[in-house]
Amino acid sequence: MTAAGEGPGDGAAALILAAGAGTRMGGPKALLEFRGRLLIERAIDTARAGGCGQVVAVLGAAAEQVRQRADLRGARVVVNQGWNEGVGSSLRAGLAALGSEFDDAQAVPIDAALVLLVDQPMVGADAVHAVLAAWRGGARLAAASYAGQRGHPVLLGREHWAAAERGAVGDVGARAFLAANAAQLVLVPCDALADPRDLDAPADLNA
């Protein structure tokens, strides 16, 4: 396992959760255009620019359509066949892939997963960089915070993946796991770096 701090992105992989159907948006959020770019393309660029050496995009609803329309260069793709179970299933699928097939191909073993949500396009590279800096400083659990509340990106050291997977059910994701391990969690204030609002409905695009 690589030690944190070896260099920008060494051992850190971004995990972009982008599998939802976007029912209220009228289609998959991965294909939603925001300020001239598809959300999945923005998320990949954000992860790369923020310092993640590897990027994994978890697709689900309309995965083939996303593959055809979006520029996914710079990311490896995981298709979550159980996407309709909720975001927890996408977190499980992504962590499982990081710990097996993708890890085997890396010169530097993957030591941490940095989780991003595709529907938060105003969480940019600065927030990713800030959370990665906490990891490079030795944090094994870290998350951006906004007004003192935990948000994304969330970073999970590899030793926490199995427990995070077990707790990822329905739409909970890593929330229950992080709450149970709050004493170990390093919060990284990102109020001045990012806006954590979700894009859940068409009106949000005009907010």
Secondary structure, 3 states (H helix, E strand, C coil): CCCCCCCCCCCEEEEEEECCCCHHHCCCHHHCEECCEEHHHHHHHHHHHHCCCEEEEEECCCHHHHHHHCCCCCCEEEECCCHHHCHHHHHHHHHHHHCCHHHHCCCCCCCEEEEEECCCCCCCHHHHHHHHHHHHCCCCEEEEEECCEEEEEEEEEHHHHHHHHHHCCCCCCCHHHHHHCHHHCEEEECCCCCCCCCCCCHHHHHC
